Amino acid sequence: MSFDLIIQDIYNQVKEAQDNGKVASYIPELLNVNPESFGIYFSANNQVRYGIGDCGYKFSIQSVSKVFSLSLAYSLKGEDIWNRLGVEPSGTSYNSLIQLETDHGIPRNPFINAGAIVITDILISCLPNYRHDFLEFVRKLSGVKSINYSAKIAVSEKAVGYRNIALCNFIKSFGNIENNPEEVLDFYFDICSLEMSCEELSNSFLFLANQGLNPHSNEQVLTKSQSKRINALMQTCGFYDESGEFAFKVGLPGKSGVGGGIVAVHPGEYVISVWSPKLNEKGNSFKGMQFLEKFTTESRLSIF
Ligand code: GLU
């Protein structure tokens, strides 16, 4: 099958289609982007690579980074992390506080902000040089040394991060944050501020298409079982309150971010990343969702 032709054809169709989405504005610096940007990058386990449009342009990956922080914490602490957070879809928005009260400060899953903040706290407790170690982890996964945090984005988010500040302090009140909330939040904002291109994202997620093995370094990052579990979590919780719809329409594990990026994984086969900054009302890339639905339909390569 010729993936490049399928991707090219769908890219052209979706590029021309009406986009009803809006660029995220609650982090002011995120508005500083060309709203018409659109890029795709496909990386297969068998070395086939194909990119089109703005696939080499670095953008703010925001919550896509939650997969990296979860993977690093899981590799360091193993199953113990599940004493601190759950594995169920929340059915609420990504920054909701509601369930934390009745759940006694245990976030429903690692992909809502509350869960990612607990994961950030775990990394701080485990790694003396956490800012550097996390970056090295992502650089190794991608095989790209230039990947970095964006101070501009992190500062911009910190200045208006009232909900995340509330979440972190609320979880701390239940005893499920070990470190100083301000330190945890600073690192959380740094993690969200990572800038990567679709090409870098696809290549860095290949370990999840490869049973936990990083093909760039030949290192086993996660066990097969851990890799399966992260894919399962992406399938059930990766798209905020639209995870069911993504499974229904696209049929792949994946993770989105409010910067307009989506990464989807076909375990054993390939990774595909899409970037288009205008978001639908659920906070997922409008064109990204459209593209991926058409892609798995036309290529007939979803996991179902
Ligand atoms: N840094 C963003 C926040 O915490 C991430 C949101 C997202 O991409 O889902 O609000």
Residues whose N, C-alpha, C, O or C-beta is under 5 A from the ligand:
A	BS01	LIG	Q62 S63 Y94 N113 C192 S256 G257 V258 G259
